[in-house]
Amino acid sequence: MRESARTPVVELFHRYREPVVVQTVRSTAAATIAYVVALQLSSEPAPLTAPLTALLVVQVTLYSTLTTGVRRVNAVVAGVLLAIGFSVLVGLSWWSLGLIILASLVVGRVVRVSEFVPEVAISAMLVLGVTQVADTAWDRILETVIGAAVGLAFNVLFVPPVWVGTAGESISDLARRMRQLLLRLGEELTTPTPVATAAARLHEARRLDHDIADVDAALRQAEDSLRLNPRVKEGLLHRVVLRTGLDTLEICAVVLRVLARTMTDLAKERDEENLFPPEVGRELEDLLGHAADALVSFAVLVTTQTSEAAEAAESRLAGDLAAAATRRERAAQLLLQGVQRHPRHWQLHGALLAEIDRILDELAPEFRSQRLMEELDRSAREQREKYPRIAAAREWVKERRRERAAAR
């Protein structure tokens, strides 16, 4: 089928793995099941509160469902009870609507539903409209419980997918954008660069902050999908590898922005001139090219999920860093010779080299290993402090295993 001939349904099928598509399908299924169950258990002819509650409870990941489900149920139940009371006493009018919103927001703070305070008011308003024909208040409460139970059970029985792949693609895309920017910066080292062109590169580097925010959102979803997921055996390790990888790229993005600023300052000082002599410019261009390749190799390393691919990515990263180190030494010698002959703007030359060094240092394997170990230790310490009894039980089990192993 040609790309232009795709119908919206076919396009939706091809995007079935995207979070928004999966969430749409899961929410629809949970709401429908809740309605069918409520039809059997409730005396209402149209128990719409059950699918409404299921829609509010079902989340993309199992972890978010279990951790936020209780607060969300409390918010829905509080809103339903308020709506029932208002329906019995005053019904629906403009002033009762305003009063129920005010009461819902106050009650939401009292029952401590955190970020779901607005949903108390939302549930109250929606239920108030369908409660006009209710025979008893207990039917609405029963429907709410049914919807909440179906929503919670749905993600427990049908475990949501793991979004590591989506987060990995976001990290790889970010690394490729940074690579393209570095290559463009390198191409401008050997030609006269107008200030407007250098400023455009600086603006492009600043836009990376927004890209990082988007990647961080995708990574948070991936981290949630790994927690409490029976499909994943080493969820903590996966989360730490991805998180530390993004942290490294974020630091490199900051340094890249400073690098673009340095080149903008050079362009201002050397209007209608090459930023560097041809030989120095070529060495620096090659150096930035190897640094750009190292960024992509690093992203592949932190996002790969097989040992063979990880070894290949680590080998490519080591090769890129080694080539960059060789070019760096040559470029440093040429810069030093140029500064000794023509000390004009030497501080900008030194700043440029120092910023490239910082990027290469952040991508070095020893830095990555150190950051991984520190993050794993921090996560383990937080878990022990947050759940001391579980940590003590685990230590007891490990001690018993060591004793049995020693006795054999």
C-alpha positions in Angstrom: 0.0 0.0 0.0 1.3 3.4 -0.9 1.9 5.9 1.9 -0.5 8.4 0.3 -3.3 5.7 0.1 -3.3 5.0 3.9 -6.6 5.6 5.5 -6.8 7.0 9.1 -7.6 3.5 10.4 -4.6 2.0 8.6 -2.4 4.8 9.9 -3.7 4.2 13.5 -2.8 0.5 13.1 0.8 1.3 12.0 1.1 3.5 15.1 -0.3 0.9 17.5 2.8 0.9 19.7 2.7 4.6 20.4 1.7 5.5 24.0 -1.3 7.6 22.9 -2.7 4.8 20.8 -2.2 2.1 23.4 -3.8 4.3 26.1 -6.8 4.9 23.8 -7.4 1.2 23.2 -6.9 0.3 26.9 -9.1 3.0 28.2 -11.9 2.1 25.8 -11.7 -1.6 26.7 -11.6 -0.9 30.4 -14.6 1.5 30.2 -16.6 -1.0 28.2 -15.9 -3.9 30.6 -16.9 -1.7 33.5 -20.2 -0.8 31.9 -21.0 -4.5 31.1 -20.2 -5.5 34.7 -22.2 -2.6 36.1 -25.2 -3.6 33.9 -25.2 -7.0 35.7 -24.8 -5.7 39.3 -26.5 -2.3 39.3 -30.3 -1.7 39.1 -29.7 1.4 37.0 -30.7 1.1 33.3 -27.6 3.1 32.2 -24.9 2.8 34.8 -22.6 5.4 33.2 -20.7 6.2 36.4 -18.8 2.9 36.1 -17.2 3.5 32.7 -16.5 7.1 33.8 -14.6 5.9 36.8 -12.7 3.3 34.8 -11.6 6.0 32.4 -10.3 8.1 35.2 -8.4 5.2 36.9 -6.7 3.4 33.9 -3.2 4.7 33.3 -0.5 4.0 30.7 1.7 2.0 33.1 1.1 -0.5 35.8 3.1 1.5 38.3 1.2 4.7 37.8 -2.1 2.8 38.1 -1.2 1.2 41.4 0.4 4.3 42.9 -2.2 6.9 41.8 -5.2 4.6 41.7 -6.1 5.0 45.4 -5.9 8.8 45.2 -7.9 8.9 42.0 -10.6 6.6 43.5 -10.8 8.8 46.5 -11.2 11.8 44.3 -13.9 10.2 42.2 -15.8 8.8 45.2 -15.7 12.2 46.9 -17.0 13.9 43.8 -19.8 11.3 43.4 -21.0 11.7 47.0 -21.1 15.5 46.6 -23.0 15.2 43.4 -25.5 12.8 45.0 -26.1 15.1 47.9 -26.6 18.2 45.6 -28.9 16.2 43.3 -31.1 15.2 46.2 -31.2 18.7 47.8 -31.1 21.3 45.0 -30.6 19.7 41.6 -28.7 21.3 38.8 -28.7 25.0 38.3 -26.1 27.7 37.6 -25.7 28.6 41.3 -25.7 25.0 42.4 -23.0 24.2 39.8 -20.8 27.0 41.2 -21.4 25.8 44.7 -20.6 22.2 44.0 -17.3 23.2 42.2 -16.3 25.2 45.3 -17.3 22.4 47.7 -15.4 19.8 45.5 -12.2 21.8 45.5 -12.3 22.2 49.3 -13.2 18.6 49.9 -10.4 17.5 47.6 -7.9 19.3 49.8 -9.4 17.8 52.9 -9.2 14.2 51.7 -5.7 14.7 50.4 -5.9 13.5 46.8 -2.9 15.6 45.8 -2.8 16.3 42.1 -6.3 14.9 41.6 -8.1 17.7 43.4 -9.6 19.0 40.1 -11.0 15.5 39.4 -13.2 15.8 42.5 -14.9 18.7 40.9 -14.9 17.1 37.4 -16.5 13.9 38.8 -19.0 15.9 40.7 -20.1 17.9 37.7 -20.3 14.9 35.3 -22.2 12.7 37.8 -24.5 15.5 38.8 -25.9 15.6 35.3 -26.6 11.8 35.1 -27.8 11.6 38.7 -31.0 13.5 38.0 -32.9 10.2 37.3 -31.1 8.0 39.9 -33.4 5.9 42.2 -30.9 5.5 45.0 -27.5 6.9 45.9 -26.1 3.5 46.6 -26.3 2.5 42.9 -24.0 5.4 42.0 -21.5 4.4 44.7 -21.7 0.8 43.6 -21.0 1.9 40.0 -18.0 3.9 41.1 -16.5 1.0 43.0 -17.1 -1.3 39.9 -15.4 1.2 37.6 -12.5 1.7 40.0 -12.0 -2.1 40.5 -12.1 -2.8 36.7 -9.7 0.0 36.1 -7.2 -1.2 38.7 -7.6 -4.9 37.7 -7.3 -4.2 34.0 -3.6 -3.1 34.2 -2.8 -5.8 36.7 -4.2 -8.6 34.5 -3.1 -7.0 31.2 0.3 -5.6 32.0 1.0 -2.5 29.9 3.9 -2.6 27.5 7.4 -1.4 28.5 8.2 1.9 26.9 12.0 1.5 27.0 12.1 1.4 23.2 10.3 4.7 22.9 12.6 6.4 25.4 15.6 4.9 23.7 14.5 6.3 20.3 14.0 9.8 21.9 17.6 9.6 23.4 19.0 8.5 20.0 17.2 11.3 18.2 18.6 13.9 20.6 22.1 12.6 20.1 21.7 12.8 16.3 20.5 16.4 16.5 23.5 17.3 18.7 25.7 15.5 16.2 24.3 17.5 13.3 24.9 20.8 15.2 28.5 19.9 16.0 29.1 19.0 12.3 27.7 22.3 11.2 29.8 24.2 13.7 32.9 22.4 12.4 32.1 23.3 8.8 32.2 27.0 9.8 35.7 26.9 11.3 37.5 27.2 8.0 35.3 29.9 6.3 34.3 33.4 7.0 31.3 33.1 9.3 28.8 36.0 9.5 27.7 36.9 13.0 24.1 36.1 12.0 25.0 32.5 11.0 26.9 32.0 14.3 24.0 33.4 16.3 21.6 31.0 14.5 23.8 28.1 15.6 23.7 29.4 19.2 19.9 29.7 19.0 19.8 26.1 17.7 21.9 25.0 20.6 19.6 26.7 23.0 16.6 24.9 21.5 18.2 21.6 22.7 16.8 22.4 26.2 13.3 21.9 24.9 14.3 18.7 23.2 15.8 17.4 26.5 12.5 18.2 28.3 10.6 16.1 25.8 13.1 13.2 26.1 12.9 13.5 29.9 9.1 13.1 29.7 9.5 10.0 27.5 12.1 8.6 29.9 9.8 9.2 33.0 7.1 7.1 31.3 9.7 4.4 30.5 10.8 4.4 34.1 7.2 4.0 35.3 6.6 1.1 32.9 9.6 -0.7 34.3 8.5 -0.5 38.0 6.5 -3.4 39.3 6.4 -4.9 35.8 6.6 -8.7 35.8 8.1 -8.6 32.3 11.2 -6.9 33.5 13.8 -8.7 35.7 16.3 -5.9 36.1 14.1 -2.8 36.1 16.4 -0.7 38.3 19.4 -1.3 36.1 17.5 -0.4 33.0 16.2 2.8 34.6 19.6 3.9 35.9 21.3 3.2 32.5 18.8 5.3 30.6 18.7 8.1 33.2 22.4 8.5 33.5 22.7 8.4 29.7 20.3 11.3 29.4 22.1 13.1 32.2 25.3 12.9 30.3 23.7 14.1 27.1 22.2 17.0 29.0 25.6 18.0 30.3 27.0 17.8 26.7 24.1 19.9 25.5 25.0 22.6 28.0 28.6 22.5 26.9 27.6 22.6 23.3 25.6 25.7 23.9 28.7 27.3 25.5 30.7 26.2 22.5 28.3 27.8 20.1 28.5 31.0 22.2 32.3 31.0 22.0 32.2 30.6 18.2 29.6 33.5 18.1 32.1 35.7 20.0 34.9 34.7 17.6 32.6 35.6 14.6 32.0 39.0 16.2 35.8 39.7 16.6 36.7 38.3 13.1 34.2 39.8 10.8 34.9 38.9 7.2 37.8 36.6 8.3 38.2 32.9 8.8 37.6 31.9 12.4 40.9 30.0 12.2 43.8 29.5 9.7 43.0 26.7 7.2 45.2 24.0 8.9 43.9 24.7 12.4 40.4 24.9 11.1 40.6 21.5 9.4 42.0 19.9 12.6 39.3 21.4 14.7 36.6 20.3 12.2 37.9 16.7 12.3 38.0 16.9 16.1 34.3 18.1 16.2 33.4 15.4 13.7 34.8 12.6 15.9 33.2 14.1 19.0 29.9 14.2 17.1 30.3 10.5 16.2 31.1 9.7 19.8 27.8 11.3 20.9 25.8 8.9 18.7 27.9 5.9 19.7 27.2 6.8 23.3 23.5 7.0 22.7 23.5 3.6 21.0 25.5 2.2 24.0 23.0 3.3 26.6 19.9 2.4 24.6 20.9 -1.0 23.3 19.3 -4.0 25.1 21.5 -6.9 24.0 25.0 -7.7 25.2 26.4 -8.2 21.7 25.1 -4.8 20.5 26.4 -3.2 23.7 29.9 -4.6 23.1 29.8 -3.3 19.5 28.6 0.1 20.5 31.2 0.3 23.3 33.9 -0.6 20.8 32.7 2.1 18.4 32.6 4.7 21.2 36.2 3.8 22.3 37.3 4.2 18.7 35.6 7.6 18.3 37.1 8.8 21.5 40.6 7.6 20.6 40.4 9.3 17.2 39.2 12.5 18.9 42.0 12.4 21.4 44.6 12.2 18.6 43.0 15.1 16.8 42.7 17.0 20.0 46.5 16.8 20.7 47.3 17.9 17.1 44.8 20.8 17.3 46.1 21.9 20.7 49.7 22.1 19.3 48.5 24.2 16.3 46.5 26.5 18.5 49.5 27.0 20.8 51.7 27.8 17.9 49.2 30.2 16.5 48.7 32.0 19.8 52.5 32.4 20.2 52.7 34.1 16.8 49.4 36.0 17.0 48.0 36.2 20.5 44.8 37.8 19.4 41.8 36.4 21.3 43.8 33.6 22.8 41.3 33.2 25.6 38.5 32.2 23.1 40.8 29.6 21.5 41.5 28.1 24.9 37.8 28.2 25.8 36.9 26.4 22.6 39.4 23.6 23.3 38.3 23.3 26.9 34.7 22.9 25.9 35.5 20.1 23.5 37.6 18.4 26.2 34.5 18.6 28.5 32.3 16.8 26.0 34.9 14.1 25.4 35.4 13.6 29.2 31.6 13.2 29.8 31.5 10.5 27.1 34.4 8.5 28.5 33.6 5.0 29.6 35.2 5.4 33.1 32.9 8.4 33.7 29.9 6.4 32.7 30.8 3.5 34.9 31.4 5.8 37.9 28.0 7.6 37.3 26.2 4.2 37.0 27.7 3.0 40.3 26.8 6.2 42.1 23.3 6.2 40.9 22.8 2.5 41.8 24.1 3.1 45.3 21.8 6.1 45.7 18.8 4.2 44.5 19.5 1.3 46.8 20.0 3.7 49.8 16.7 5.5 49.1 14.9 2.2 48.9 16.4 1.1 52.2 15.4 4.4 53.9 11.9 4.3 52.4 11.1 0.7 53.1 13.4 -0.4 56.0 11.3 -3.5 56.8 11.5 -4.8 53.3 15.3 -4.1 53.2 15.7 -6.0 56.5 13.7 -8.9 55.2 15.9 -9.0 52.0 19.1 -9.0 54.1 17.7 -11.8 56.3 17.0 -13.9 53.2 20.5 -13.2 51.8 22.0 -14.2 55.1 20.1 -17.5 55.2 21.2 -18.2 51.7 24.9 -17.6 52.5 24.6 -19.8 55.6 23.1 -22.7 53.6 25.7 -22.3 50.9 28.5 -22.4 53.5 27.0 -25.5 55.1 27.1 -27.5 51.8 
